[in-house]
Amino acid sequence: MSRTHHHHVAIVGAGPVGIEIAAAMKREGIDYVHFDAGQIGQTIYQFTPQTRFFSSNERIAIAGVPLQTCDQSKSTREQYLAYLRSVVQQFDLQVRTYERLESIRRLDDGSFLLDTNGIRGPAQWHVQKLVLATGGTAGPRKLGIPGEDQENVHHRFDDPHVYFRTRVLIVGGKNSAIEAALRCYHAGANVSMSYRRAEFDPKHIKYWLYPEITGLAKAGRIDIHYNTQMTSIDGTAVTLRDVVTGEESTVHTDFVLVLIGYRADMSLARMAGVELKTEFEVPTINQETMETNVPGVYIAGTAIAGTQDQFRVFIENCHVHSERIVASILGRNPARVQQTEYLRPES
Ligand SMILES: Cc1cc2nc3c(=O)[nH]c(=O)nc-3n(C[C@H](O)[C@H](O)[C@H](O)COP(=O)(O)OP(=O)(O)OC[C@H]3O[C@@H](n4cnc5c(N)ncnc54)[C@H](O)[C@@H]3O)c2cc1C
């Protein structure tokens, strides 16, 4: 193991919120080191190609840098990744990409010893403050049913091309599942869906997707098994149980795409001693400063909500985190921190 590197702050995670925090710290001359286990914007990189953000561009713009798209429509994954690269270049932010924070030890004086590992090998860091901006979508939620780990069962929707001229059963009934169903259908797949409720809820679906999915269902182009729960997968035979009658039926499909949401990985927060509440592992945070119950450990971005059953914490309501954390680290009065001017007020 090489020597220990010393910095005042470590930022973990270079998603939009981690990058915004790094820009704010750089502006203030705070000595920090910044890690991401993957590339910058790793979570967004993992979206399906050409996925369009639901949030409007001005709400997902960070660090005061406007986000423009050629046709003024909402940003795609590709446009937003290019934008994040520009922001990092604009502020000349140094992100240690492909370097995962693996362990956190709190020393008697309240500082932290961190171990990272990645493409440059293991390293050790000593910091006074730790900011965890590790997001809320570390991995897919699973059903925990027999056959779920078969090769033809996917938990991420990588590209509709995969499903061309195959039968695909999509499990779920919110944005991810419906977007995947429409894209697979238009890409030439034979699509069916299983959803545990009696109908789709337009409140939880992007407004431009709802009319299309309900229209295609009515026309019989996409077969939707409402009120069903998948109970097992055996090769290409899937068992669905009717949640009302309890009756079981078999659907034959080449692929199963389980898109029922994401879970956060709160293991770093737990390792640091942060109190996590409820089954969703919501960290205990002082909302004025974003500092947790462990002095010197801050949590920012969507990680503040742990695993989100219903998405309520988005990029747009996390912008203020960077300013609260910087104010706290610099010993400024957090009550004076306002939402930055470039953000429109919440509607
Ligand atoms: C399909 C889809 C569509 C979405 N649409 C929207 C939308 O329209 N609007 C919106 O606001 N949000 C949307 N989201 C949610 C969006 O992804 C998040 O709001 C956003 O990425 C959160 O930013 P963040 O910086 O908090 O975390 P993330 O972007 O998740 O960044 C966390 C970073 O932490 C890194 N990391 C994790 N653990 C470690 C570790 N141990 N060491 C080092 N690095 C680590 C990860 O690699 C990652 O880069 C969408 C999500 C999905 C899946």
The ligand as a MOL file (V3000), in Angstrom:
LIG
                    3D

  0  0  0     0  0            999 V3000
M  V30 BEGIN CTAB
M  V30 COUNTS 53 58 0 0 0
M  V30 BEGIN ATOM
M  V30 1 C -34.4250 5.7340 -16.4450 0
M  V30 2 C -34.2200 6.8420 -15.4380 0
M  V30 3 C -34.7220 8.1140 -15.7040 0
M  V30 4 C -34.5160 9.1650 -14.7900 0
M  V30 5 N -35.0270 10.4070 -15.0660 0
M  V30 6 C -34.8020 11.4130 -14.1790 0
M  V30 7 C -35.2960 12.7330 -14.4130 0
M  V30 8 O -35.9650 12.9980 -15.4130 0
M  V30 9 N -34.9960 13.7130 -13.5150 0
M  V30 10 C -34.2360 13.4620 -12.4130 0
M  V30 11 O -33.9690 14.3930 -11.6580 0
M  V30 12 N -33.8050 12.2310 -12.1380 0
M  V30 13 C -34.0600 11.2140 -12.9880 0
M  V30 14 N -33.6190 9.9630 -12.7060 0
M  V30 15 C -32.9260 9.7340 -11.4780 0
M  V30 16 C -31.4930 10.2230 -11.7370 0
M  V30 17 O -30.7480 9.1750 -12.2380 0
M  V30 18 C -30.9990 10.8050 -10.5070 0
M  V30 19 O -31.8640 11.8740 -10.1120 0
M  V30 20 C -29.5890 11.3570 -10.5960 0
M  V30 21 O -28.7020 10.5260 -11.3130 0
M  V30 22 C -29.1820 11.5110 -9.1620 0
M  V30 23 O -27.9670 12.1400 -9.1070 0
M  V30 24 P -26.9860 11.8810 -7.8930 0
M  V30 25 O -25.7740 12.6830 -8.2120 0
M  V30 26 O -27.6820 12.0630 -6.6060 0
M  V30 27 O -26.6290 10.3130 -7.9600 0
M  V30 28 P -26.1110 9.4090 -9.1660 0
M  V30 29 O -26.2480 10.0830 -10.4720 0
M  V30 30 O -26.7340 8.0760 -8.9910 0
M  V30 31 O -24.5560 9.3290 -8.8670 0
M  V30 32 C -24.0070 8.5260 -7.8610 0
M  V30 33 C -22.5720 8.2080 -8.2320 0
M  V30 34 O -21.9480 7.6020 -7.0970 0
M  V30 35 C -21.0250 6.6380 -7.5670 0
M  V30 36 N -20.7270 5.7040 -6.4660 0
M  V30 37 C -21.5910 4.9000 -5.8090 0
M  V30 38 N -20.9410 4.1830 -4.8660 0
M  V30 39 C -19.6310 4.5530 -4.9220 0
M  V30 40 C -18.4570 4.1710 -4.2030 0
M  V30 41 N -18.4830 3.2360 -3.2290 0
M  V30 42 N -17.2830 4.7640 -4.5270 0
M  V30 43 C -17.2230 5.7030 -5.5020 0
M  V30 44 N -18.3170 6.0970 -6.2110 0
M  V30 45 C -19.4990 5.5330 -5.9330 0
M  V30 46 C -21.7670 5.9860 -8.7490 0
M  V30 47 O -20.8550 5.3600 -9.6420 0
M  V30 48 C -22.4630 7.1930 -9.3820 0
M  V30 49 O -21.7210 7.7850 -10.4380 0
M  V30 50 C -33.8070 8.9110 -13.5930 0
M  V30 51 C -33.3080 7.6410 -13.3280 0
M  V30 52 C -33.5310 6.5980 -14.2270 0
M  V30 53 C -32.9710 5.2420 -13.9020 0
M  V30 END ATOM
M  V30 BEGIN BOND
M  V30 1 1 1 2
M  V30 2 1 2 3
M  V30 3 2 2 52
M  V30 4 2 3 4
M  V30 5 1 4 5
M  V30 6 1 4 50
M  V30 7 2 5 6
M  V30 8 1 6 7
M  V30 9 1 6 13
M  V30 10 2 7 8
M  V30 11 1 7 9
M  V30 12 1 9 10
M  V30 13 2 10 11
M  V30 14 1 10 12
M  V30 15 2 12 13
M  V30 16 1 13 14
M  V30 17 1 14 15
M  V30 18 1 14 50
M  V30 19 1 15 16
M  V30 20 1 16 17
M  V30 21 1 16 18
M  V30 22 1 18 19
M  V30 23 1 18 20
M  V30 24 1 20 21
M  V30 25 1 20 22
M  V30 26 1 22 23
M  V30 27 1 23 24
M  V30 28 2 24 25
M  V30 29 1 24 26
M  V30 30 1 24 27
M  V30 31 1 27 28
M  V30 32 2 28 29
M  V30 33 1 28 30
M  V30 34 1 28 31
M  V30 35 1 31 32
M  V30 36 1 32 33
M  V30 37 1 33 34
M  V30 38 1 33 48
M  V30 39 1 34 35
M  V30 40 1 35 36
M  V30 41 1 35 46
M  V30 42 1 36 37
M  V30 43 1 36 45
M  V30 44 2 37 38
M  V30 45 1 38 39
M  V30 46 1 39 40
M  V30 47 2 39 45
M  V30 48 1 40 41
M  V30 49 2 40 42
M  V30 50 1 42 43
M  V30 51 2 43 44
M  V30 52 1 44 45
M  V30 53 1 46 47
M  V30 54 1 46 48
M  V30 55 1 48 49
M  V30 56 2 50 51
M  V30 57 1 51 52
M  V30 58 1 52 53
M  V30 END BOND
M  V30 END CTAB
M  END
